[in-house]
C-alpha cells in the first residue's frame, strides 16, 4: 500500500507501526494509530474508554481511564437570519 505512487504518506514509519499494532495486538485501526502516535511522540498514556488498547503489550504507551463517567456534548445553534433563506 505504501509503495504506490498515488498515495502520499506524511510519516511512513508511523503508519507502518500503526499497521503492526493493528495486526499483532488485534486493535481497531483507530486505536492502533493512537498507540503508534503516542509511541512516536513520547506520550506515555492515551486517554480512552476503549480497553482494547490495554492489549498493546509491547508498547510503552498505556491507556488511562478518563476520570469522568459520562460524555458531555455542548451544541450551540446560532439563529439564522432571514438572508440565509
N, C-alpha and C positions, 0 to 999 in steps of 0.2 A: 504494500500500500504506500509506504513512504518513498519507494523508488520511482513512483510515477511522476512524470514531469508536470502533469496537470494539477497536482496537489502541492500547495506550498505550506510548509510547516515551519513555524517560528522557532520551536525548540524540539528538534527530533529526539534528543535524549530523554526529555521529559515525557514525550508521547510514547516512546518505547518502554520506559519504566511503567507508565500507566497501563500499557497493554500487558506487561509482565505481571503486575499486581492483579490485573483483571483475570488473567489465565491461571496463575498459580494459587491465588488466595480466594478465587471464585467470588469476587465482589462485582457489583454492578459497575459499569464503566465510570459513571459519575463519581462514585466513592473511590474507585481506583485512581482516578485523576486527582482527587483531593489528597489522597495519601502521597502520590508522586509529587504534587506541588508542595506539600508540607515537607517532604524529604529534601527537595531541591532548594527550598528557601530557608531551611534550618528551623522551621517552626516545629516545636515538639509535640503539639497537640492539635487535633481537629475537633471543633465543637460540632457534634452531630447526635441526633437521636437514633440514627441508624447503627445498630450494634454489629452489623456485618463488618464494619471497619476493624473491630477487635480481632478479626481473623487474619489480618495482615501481620503475622508473627515476625517476619523477617524485616520489618520496617521499624526505624527508630521513632516514627510518628505514632502517637497513640490517640485514642478517642477520649474526649472529655464530655461527660454528660452535661448538657445545658442545665443551668440552675432553675429555670422556670419550667413549670409543668404544662403550660398552655401557650399556644401561639397567639400573639396579638396582632391583628391586622387593622390598620387605620386607612380608611378610604376617604379622600376628600373629593367632593364633587363641586365643581365650580358652576354657578348658574350660567346658562347660555344666554347670550344676548340675542336680540331679535335679528341682528345682522348675520348671525350664524346659520339661519334657516335658509 
